[in-house]
């Protein structure tokens, strides 16, 4: 079982603030499963407009966090690379069950399901304090980075 701090996360994925959605990896079975954490801060820039007076983390950013966690599951044992990029190909059965608000710690569990012709399918669940707040199946692929 592997854990990752922020420095290792930054080595493996190209995302940076304000679009980095993973703060830490608690558990990782490479190419199988990852449990990652996003600390939801009141300082997140999207809270200014989503929604004033009742800040809620946009669901699309929870989906982005799923994809970033999936990247980490697949690349956990690899050396950093700049010649490839990880792309979303699809999102199926996305459900949002409870709002995620400032102060929450979003726990993301992403499990590799299968690969088909270079496309990985992942089953994803997000929790806050043990309660499911979102879930989805996502499709992702790794492709050469074009400059």
C-alpha positions, 0 to 999 in steps of 0.5 A: 500500500502506497501513500502520497504527499502533495510533493509526490502528487505534483510530480505525477500530475500536471494540475496546479492550483486552483485546479489541483483537486487532490491534497493527499493520498491515504491509500493506493494499490497501484493500478487497482484502487486509490483513496485520496483527500481534498480539503475543501477550503472557504478560500477556493476561488469558485465559492465566490460565485457558487453560490454567494451566501451558500457556497457549494463545491460544483459537482463538475469539480468533484468529477475532476477530482475523481479523474485526478485520483484515477491518474494517481492510481495508474501512475503511482509507481511510475517516474514523472513524465511530461510526454503524456497526458491523461484525458477524460473520455466519459462520465456515466451514472454520475449522482450527487447526493449531498452538497460539499461545503467549505470545511468538508474533507472530501474522501475520494475512492476510485477503483480500476474496473477494466481496460478496453483498447487503451481506455480505463474504466473507474468506479468512483465514490466521494464521501464526507465524514463517511456519508456518500456525497457523489458517485460516478463511473468514468472513462479515461485514457493516456495519450501523447502530449502534443506541444 
